[in-house]
Amino acid sequence: MSLESQAAGIGALADDTRRALYEYVVAQAEPVGRERAAKALGIAQHNVNFHLDRLVDEGLLVVEFKRLSGRTGPGAGRPSKLYRRSDREFSVTLPPRRYDLVGDILAAAVTRATAGEPLDDVLGDVARTEGLALGEAGRSLGDPNTPEGLARVLGTQGYEPQVRDGVVELDNCPFDSLARKHTGLVCTLNKSFVQGVADGLGCDGLTACLEPDPGRCCVKARPTADQ
């Protein structure tokens, strides 16, 4: 999900009325109708209609239709428009962070380790596999087997990449706070992930290297010939 989309959704809650309606809807056990929300919060009906639909437009709420009387057939009346929380998740961090990604990799590695595989072996394998999937999916972004293609895909994960003299440098670490506490573990995982992305894109001429640099990601992707 793009930063623009995330920010627009969260920004919709800056309005006091909209935020109050959102908090009311998500606190209810069942989907809420416009009239009920207006009465509960003491807000004019036309304002409630506008703000609830704005929350739907921004992906924070979803709509469903249901006859509140429980009756069916002729004479049962029209279904009511009801609102409930969307399943979509919003999270904006600046600089970008991807703790969900590193968490998925660690959880998958631990699952395999509990089945008897050495954790040190499976961690790199799981990270590379995750990267491979991302790289293969990113081939449609254009020039996939170039440093610029790798940079475009890694940019979707918050790395803030730059291509300098054919080297893909990553100006941001998406796993920053975790990497500070568990540097060796996270940086090794990160290297395997970046290599997996490069391999998935078909960047045979690029190799992920550990090159810690204060304030940046610990990984760079260099031309293999330079190794």
Short mmCIF file of the C-alpha atoms (twelve columns), coordinates in Angstrom:
data_MODEL
# 
_entry.id   MODEL 
# 
loop_
_atom_site.group_PDB 
_atom_site.id 
_atom_site.type_symbol 
_atom_site.label_atom_id 
_atom_site.label_alt_id 
_atom_site.label_comp_id 
_atom_site.label_asym_id 
_atom_site.label_seq_id 
_atom_site.Cartn_x 
_atom_site.Cartn_y 
_atom_site.Cartn_z 
_atom_site.pdbx_PDB_model_num 
ATOM 1   C CA . MET A 1   0.000   0.000   0.000   1 
ATOM 2   C CA . SER A 2   1.434   3.403   -1.006  1 
ATOM 3   C CA . LEU A 3   2.358   6.111   1.477   1 
ATOM 4   C CA . GLU A 4   -0.196  8.374   -0.220  1 
ATOM 5   C CA . SER A 5   -3.004  5.869   0.328   1 
ATOM 6   C CA . GLN A 6   -1.985  5.168   3.922   1 
ATOM 7   C CA . ALA A 7   -1.653  8.846   4.792   1 
ATOM 8   C CA . ALA A 8   -5.009  9.718   3.201   1 
ATOM 9   C CA . GLY A 9   -6.771  7.050   5.238   1 
ATOM 10  C CA . ILE A 10  -5.237  8.084   8.535   1 
ATOM 11  C CA . GLY A 11  -5.607  11.761  7.663   1 
ATOM 12  C CA . ALA A 12  -9.360  11.274  7.347   1 
ATOM 13  C CA . LEU A 13  -9.434  10.806  11.120  1 
ATOM 14  C CA . ALA A 14  -8.003  14.279  11.765  1 
ATOM 15  C CA . ASP A 15  -11.554 15.658  11.595  1 
ATOM 16  C CA . ASP A 16  -13.122 15.503  15.089  1 
ATOM 17  C CA . THR A 17  -16.565 14.415  13.864  1 
ATOM 18  C CA . ARG A 18  -15.180 11.756  11.551  1 
ATOM 19  C CA . ARG A 19  -12.919 10.401  14.283  1 
ATOM 20  C CA . ALA A 20  -15.803 10.232  16.763  1 
ATOM 21  C CA . LEU A 21  -17.932 8.334   14.256  1 
ATOM 22  C CA . TYR A 22  -15.125 5.910   13.467  1 
ATOM 23  C CA . GLU A 23  -14.475 5.230   17.146  1 
ATOM 24  C CA . TYR A 24  -18.185 4.698   17.756  1 
ATOM 25  C CA . VAL A 25  -18.634 2.284   14.856  1 
ATOM 26  C CA . VAL A 26  -15.619 0.111   15.695  1 
ATOM 27  C CA . ALA A 27  -16.655 -0.071  19.352  1 
ATOM 28  C CA . GLN A 28  -19.980 -1.742  18.493  1 
ATOM 29  C CA . ALA A 29  -20.411 -5.498  18.346  1 
ATOM 30  C CA . GLU A 30  -22.574 -5.274  15.225  1 
ATOM 31  C CA . PRO A 31  -22.568 -3.050  12.112  1 
ATOM 32  C CA . VAL A 32  -24.091 0.376   12.769  1 
ATOM 33  C CA . GLY A 33  -26.711 2.319   10.822  1 
ATOM 34  C CA . ARG A 34  -26.619 6.052   10.135  1 
ATOM 35  C CA . GLU A 35  -29.589 6.901   12.338  1 
ATOM 36  C CA . ARG A 36  -28.196 5.032   15.320  1 
ATOM 37  C CA . ALA A 37  -24.821 6.724   14.989  1 
ATOM 38  C CA . ALA A 38  -26.408 10.160  14.667  1 
ATOM 39  C CA . LYS A 39  -28.542 9.632   17.768  1 
ATOM 40  C CA . ALA A 40  -25.708 8.184   19.848  1 
ATOM 41  C CA . LEU A 41  -23.328 11.064  19.104  1 
ATOM 42  C CA . GLY A 42  -25.870 13.863  18.805  1 
ATOM 43  C CA . ILE A 43  -24.756 14.776  15.277  1 
ATOM 44  C CA . ALA A 44  -27.018 16.042  12.518  1 
ATOM 45  C CA . GLN A 45  -28.096 13.270  10.167  1 
ATOM 46  C CA . HIS A 46  -26.731 14.912  7.011   1 
ATOM 47  C CA . ASN A 47  -23.300 15.319  8.654   1 
ATOM 48  C CA . VAL A 48  -23.289 11.680  9.738   1 
ATOM 49  C CA . ASN A 49  -24.109 10.521  6.216   1 
ATOM 50  C CA . PHE A 50  -21.291 12.565  4.710   1 
ATOM 51  C CA . HIS A 51  -18.615 11.561  7.199   1 
ATOM 52  C CA . LEU A 52  -19.476 7.852   7.258   1 
ATOM 53  C CA . ASP A 53  -19.296 7.693   3.476   1 
ATOM 54  C CA . ARG A 54  -15.973 9.545   3.539   1 
ATOM 55  C CA . LEU A 55  -14.619 6.894   5.917   1 
ATOM 56  C CA . VAL A 56  -15.774 4.255   3.438   1 
ATOM 57  C CA . ASP A 57  -14.073 6.081   0.556   1 
ATOM 58  C CA . GLU A 58  -10.790 6.110   2.496   1 
ATOM 59  C CA . GLY A 59  -11.010 2.385   3.260   1 
ATOM 60  C CA . LEU A 60  -11.511 2.727   7.009   1 
ATOM 61  C CA . LEU A 61  -15.091 1.428   7.030   1 
ATOM 62  C CA . VAL A 62  -17.053 -0.906  4.772   1 
ATOM 63  C CA . VAL A 63  -20.776 -1.043  4.031   1 
ATOM 64  C CA . GLU A 64  -23.248 -3.884  4.198   1 
ATOM 65  C CA . PHE A 65  -27.032 -3.917  3.740   1 
ATOM 66  C CA . LYS A 66  -29.401 -5.702  6.085   1 
ATOM 67  C CA . ARG A 67  -33.073 -5.544  7.095   1 
ATOM 68  C CA . LEU A 68  -32.958 -4.651  10.760  1 
ATOM 69  C CA . SER A 69  -36.505 -5.908  11.336  1 
ATOM 70  C CA . GLY A 70  -35.446 -9.441  10.466  1 
ATOM 71  C CA . ARG A 71  -38.448 -9.794  8.143   1 
ATOM 72  C CA . THR A 72  -38.154 -10.911 4.535   1 
ATOM 73  C CA . GLY A 73  -40.343 -10.814 1.472   1 
ATOM 74  C CA . PRO A 74  -42.886 -8.209  0.306   1 
ATOM 75  C CA . GLY A 75  -43.555 -5.511  2.872   1 
ATOM 76  C CA . ALA A 76  -40.343 -6.144  4.780   1 
ATOM 77  C CA . GLY A 77  -38.970 -2.761  3.769   1 
ATOM 78  C CA . ARG A 78  -35.691 -1.756  2.205   1 
ATOM 79  C CA . PRO A 79  -32.429 -3.038  3.734   1 
ATOM 80  C CA . SER A 80  -30.604 -0.539  5.925   1 
ATOM 81  C CA . LYS A 81  -27.128 0.704   5.061   1 
ATOM 82  C CA . LEU A 82  -24.809 -0.399  7.853   1 
ATOM 83  C CA . TYR A 83  -21.161 0.376   8.585   1 
ATOM 84  C CA . ARG A 84  -18.393 -1.659  10.179  1 
ATOM 85  C CA . ARG A 85  -14.610 -1.523  10.404  1 
ATOM 86  C CA . SER A 86  -12.703 -2.464  7.264   1 
ATOM 87  C CA . ASP A 87  -10.280 -5.390  7.308   1 
ATOM 88  C CA . ARG A 88  -7.692  -3.120  5.695   1 
ATOM 89  C CA . GLU A 89  -4.770  -2.200  7.969   1 
ATOM 90  C CA . PHE A 90  -3.115  1.210   8.124   1 
ATOM 91  C CA . SER A 91  0.379   1.909   9.404   1 
ATOM 92  C CA . VAL A 92  2.535   4.888   8.528   1 
ATOM 93  C CA . THR A 93  6.113   5.163   9.778   1 
ATOM 94  C CA . LEU A 94  8.615   7.756   8.654   1 
ATOM 95  C CA . PRO A 95  11.221  6.667   7.714   1 
ATOM 96  C CA . PRO A 96  9.496   3.522   6.383   1 
ATOM 97  C CA . ARG A 97  9.708   0.404   8.562   1 
ATOM 98  C CA . ARG A 98  8.726   -3.178  7.711   1 
ATOM 99  C CA . TYR A 99  8.684   -5.007  11.021  1 
ATOM 100 C CA . ASP A 100 5.845   -7.140  9.673   1 
ATOM 101 C CA . LEU A 101 8.177   -8.474  6.977   1 
ATOM 102 C CA . VAL A 102 11.027  -9.358  9.314   1 
ATOM 103 C CA . GLY A 103 8.492   -10.836 11.739  1 
ATOM 104 C CA . ASP A 104 7.098   -13.124 9.044   1 
ATOM 105 C CA . ILE A 105 10.599  -14.297 8.143   1 
ATOM 106 C CA . LEU A 106 11.557  -14.982 11.759  1 
ATOM 107 C CA . ALA A 107 8.274   -16.797 12.490  1 
ATOM 108 C CA . ALA A 108 8.663   -19.051 9.441   1 
ATOM 109 C CA . ALA A 109 12.259  -19.816 10.389  1 
ATOM 110 C CA . VAL A 110 11.339  -20.671 13.988  1 
ATOM 111 C CA . THR A 111 8.534   -22.933 12.750  1 
ATOM 112 C CA . ARG A 112 11.001  -24.906 10.649  1 
ATOM 113 C CA . ALA A 113 13.542  -24.948 13.475  1 
ATOM 114 C CA . THR A 114 11.010  -26.470 15.886  1 
ATOM 115 C CA . ALA A 115 10.596  -29.281 13.352  1 
ATOM 116 C CA . GLY A 116 14.277  -30.103 13.723  1 
ATOM 117 C CA . GLU A 117 16.135  -27.957 11.193  1 
ATOM 118 C CA . PRO A 118 19.064  -25.841 12.464  1 
ATOM 119 C CA . LEU A 119 17.850  -22.262 12.947  1 
ATOM 120 C CA . ASP A 120 21.013  -20.710 11.523  1 
ATOM 121 C CA . ASP A 121 20.521  -22.662 8.306   1 
ATOM 122 C CA . VAL A 122 16.819  -22.052 7.810   1 
ATOM 123 C CA . LEU A 123 16.874  -18.336 8.623   1 
ATOM 124 C CA . GLY A 124 18.857  -17.400 5.530   1 
ATOM 125 C CA . ASP A 125 16.889  -19.846 3.404   1 
ATOM 126 C CA . VAL A 126 13.526  -18.429 4.509   1 
ATOM 127 C CA . ALA A 127 14.695  -14.841 3.983   1 
ATOM 128 C CA . ARG A 128 15.991  -15.621 0.498   1 
ATOM 129 C CA . THR A 129 12.757  -17.450 -0.396  1 
ATOM 130 C CA . GLU A 130 10.728  -14.416 0.706   1 
ATOM 131 C CA . GLY A 131 12.957  -12.206 -1.403  1 
ATOM 132 C CA . LEU A 132 12.679  -14.505 -4.403  1 
ATOM 133 C CA . ALA A 133 8.894   -14.245 -4.332  1 
ATOM 134 C CA . LEU A 134 9.063   -10.450 -4.196  1 
ATOM 135 C CA . GLY A 135 11.607  -10.339 -7.014  1 
ATOM 136 C CA . GLU A 136 9.606   -12.616 -9.266  1 
ATOM 137 C CA . ALA A 137 6.481   -10.533 -8.647  1 
ATOM 138 C CA . GLY A 138 8.429   -7.358  -9.403  1 
ATOM 139 C CA . ARG A 139 9.565   -8.326  -12.888 1 
ATOM 140 C CA . SER A 140 6.675   -6.355  -14.349 1 
ATOM 141 C CA . LEU A 141 8.127   -3.069  -13.078 1 
ATOM 142 C CA . GLY A 142 10.493  -2.831  -16.070 1 
ATOM 143 C CA . ASP A 143 14.225  -3.534  -16.556 1 
ATOM 144 C CA . PRO A 144 14.095  -6.246  -13.876 1 
ATOM 145 C CA . ASN A 145 17.647  -7.542  -14.316 1 
ATOM 146 C CA . THR A 146 19.368  -4.182  -13.803 1 
ATOM 147 C CA . PRO A 147 20.495  -2.273  -10.699 1 
ATOM 148 C CA . GLU A 148 17.686  0.197   -11.386 1 
ATOM 149 C CA . GLY A 149 15.151  -2.640  -11.495 1 
ATOM 150 C CA . LEU A 150 16.387  -3.988  -8.173  1 
ATOM 151 C CA . ALA A 151 16.230  -0.503  -6.701  1 
ATOM 152 C CA . ARG A 152 12.612  -0.069  -7.804  1 
ATOM 153 C CA . VAL A 153 11.508  -3.286  -6.131  1 
ATOM 154 C CA . LEU A 154 13.453  -2.665  -2.921  1 
ATOM 155 C CA . GLY A 155 11.941  0.807   -2.866  1 
ATOM 156 C CA . THR A 156 8.506   -0.777  -2.368  1 
ATOM 157 C CA . GLN A 157 9.780   -2.240  0.906   1 
ATOM 158 C CA . GLY A 158 11.034  1.028   2.379   1 
ATOM 159 C CA . TYR A 159 14.763  0.677   1.667   1 
ATOM 160 C CA . GLU A 160 14.995  4.085   -0.057  1 
ATOM 161 C CA . PRO A 161 17.537  2.749   -2.580  1 
ATOM 162 C CA . GLN A 162 19.913  4.771   -4.731  1 
ATOM 163 C CA . VAL A 163 22.010  3.488   -7.631  1 
ATOM 164 C CA . ARG A 164 25.483  4.956   -7.477  1 
ATOM 165 C CA . ASP A 165 28.103  3.811   -10.017 1 
ATOM 166 C CA . GLY A 166 26.208  0.569   -10.573 1 
ATOM 167 C CA . VAL A 167 25.947  -0.188  -6.847  1 
ATOM 168 C CA . VAL A 168 22.517  -0.362  -5.209  1 
ATOM 169 C CA . GLU A 169 22.899  1.458   -1.900  1 
ATOM 170 C CA . LEU A 170 20.066  1.335   0.631   1 
ATOM 171 C CA . ASP A 171 19.690  4.622   2.478   1 
ATOM 172 C CA . ASN A 172 17.096  3.333   4.959   1 
ATOM 173 C CA . CYS A 173 16.897  0.172   7.067   1 
ATOM 174 C CA . PRO A 174 13.276  -1.079  7.222   1 
ATOM 175 C CA . PHE A 175 14.177  -3.117  10.310  1 
ATOM 176 C CA . ASP A 176 16.031  -0.340  12.152  1 
ATOM 177 C CA . SER A 177 15.181  -0.770  15.842  1 
ATOM 178 C CA . LEU A 178 15.351  -4.557  15.647  1 
ATOM 179 C CA . ALA A 179 18.671  -4.379  13.795  1 
ATOM 180 C CA . ARG A 180 20.099  -2.153  16.517  1 
ATOM 181 C CA . LYS A 181 19.280  -4.733  19.192  1 
ATOM 182 C CA . HIS A 182 20.077  -7.896  17.205  1 
ATOM 183 C CA . THR A 183 22.522  -6.647  14.598  1 
ATOM 184 C CA . GLY A 184 24.151  -9.896  13.502  1 
ATOM 185 C CA . LEU A 185 20.880  -11.799 13.213  1 
ATOM 186 C CA . VAL A 186 18.898  -9.126  11.375  1 
ATOM 187 C CA . CYS A 187 21.680  -7.991  9.057   1 
ATOM 188 C CA . THR A 188 22.429  -11.562 7.974   1 
ATOM 189 C CA . LEU A 189 18.721  -12.133 7.340   1 
ATOM 190 C CA . ASN A 190 18.545  -8.847  5.455   1 
ATOM 191 C CA . LYS A 191 21.451  -9.789  3.197   1 
ATOM 192 C CA . SER A 192 19.749  -13.069 2.271   1 
ATOM 193 C CA . PHE A 193 16.475  -11.257 1.588   1 
ATOM 194 C CA . VAL A 194 18.062  -8.682  -0.715  1 
ATOM 195 C CA . GLN A 195 19.935  -11.420 -2.563  1 
ATOM 196 C CA . GLY A 196 16.676  -13.297 -2.978  1 
ATOM 197 C CA . VAL A 197 15.049  -10.216 -4.511  1 
ATOM 198 C CA . ALA A 198 17.968  -9.827  -6.916  1 
ATOM 199 C CA . ASP A 199 17.814  -13.509 -7.872  1 
ATOM 200 C CA . GLY A 200 14.054  -13.369 -8.329  1 
ATOM 201 C CA . LEU A 201 14.457  -10.440 -10.706 1 
ATOM 202 C CA . GLY A 202 17.157  -12.252 -12.639 1 
ATOM 203 C CA . CYS A 203 19.934  -9.856  -11.576 1 
ATOM 204 C CA . ASP A 204 22.666  -12.447 -12.020 1 
ATOM 205 C CA . GLY A 205 25.321  -9.747  -12.027 1 
ATOM 206 C CA . LEU A 206 24.503  -8.345  -8.581  1 
ATOM 207 C CA . THR A 207 25.559  -9.727  -5.215  1 
ATOM 208 C CA . ALA A 208 24.254  -8.572  -1.833  1 
ATOM 209 C CA . CYS A 209 27.085  -7.651  0.535   1 
ATOM 210 C CA . LEU A 210 27.223  -6.727  4.202   1 
ATOM 211 C CA . GLU A 211 28.719  -3.253  4.364   1 
ATOM 212 C CA . PRO A 212 27.507  -1.537  7.553   1 
ATOM 213 C CA . ASP A 213 27.354  2.227   7.267   1 
ATOM 214 C CA . PRO A 214 26.005  4.461   10.083  1 
ATOM 215 C CA . GLY A 215 22.532  5.774   9.334   1 
ATOM 216 C CA . ARG A 216 21.963  3.392   6.420   1 
ATOM 217 C CA . CYS A 217 21.004  -0.202  5.746   1 
ATOM 218 C CA . CYS A 218 23.851  -2.652  6.295   1 
ATOM 219 C CA . VAL A 219 23.442  -4.197  2.826   1 
ATOM 220 C CA . LYS A 220 24.562  -3.050  -0.618  1 
ATOM 221 C CA . ALA A 221 24.160  -4.876  -3.909  1 
ATOM 222 C CA . ARG A 222 27.376  -4.710  -5.920  1 
ATOM 223 C CA . PRO A 223 28.267  -6.012  -9.374  1 
ATOM 224 C CA . THR A 224 29.427  -9.584  -8.903  1 
ATOM 225 C CA . ALA A 225 32.548  -8.865  -10.937 1 
ATOM 226 C CA . ASP A 226 33.689  -6.439  -8.229  1 
ATOM 227 C CA . GLN A 227 33.654  -9.140  -5.539  1 
# 
